[in-house]
Amino acid sequence: MKIKYDKETDILYIKISNLPVDESDMEKEGVILDYTIDGQLVGIEVLDASKSSSKPNIVEYELA
């Protein structure tokens, strides 16, 4: 998994796998989900990320 925040565009991208993206859907306003051809989730893109989080460039990682 890879997480990237672009401060210039204010976009947060969470890459779940390296599989090729075939389709993207905006499920909710400002959240784009990327899928493979067979429907596997590849990534999550959050537009205007600073509006959703006060510190989008800080990541907290937790294993359970």
QUIHUJO-V840534 format. One line per field, one symbol per residue. phi: phi as a letter, one per 40 degrees, with the letter a starting at -180 (. if undefined). psi: psi as a letter, one per 30 degrees, with the letter a starting at -180 (. if undefined). A space follows every 10 residues. Layout:
phi=???
psi=???
//
This chain:
phi=.bbbbbcccf bbbbccaccc cbabbccbdg bbbbbccbgc cbabbbcfdc ccacbccbbb bbbb
psi=kkkkkjeefh kkkjjelglk kekkkjelkg jkkkllfggk kelkkjlhef ffkfifgkkk kkk.
//
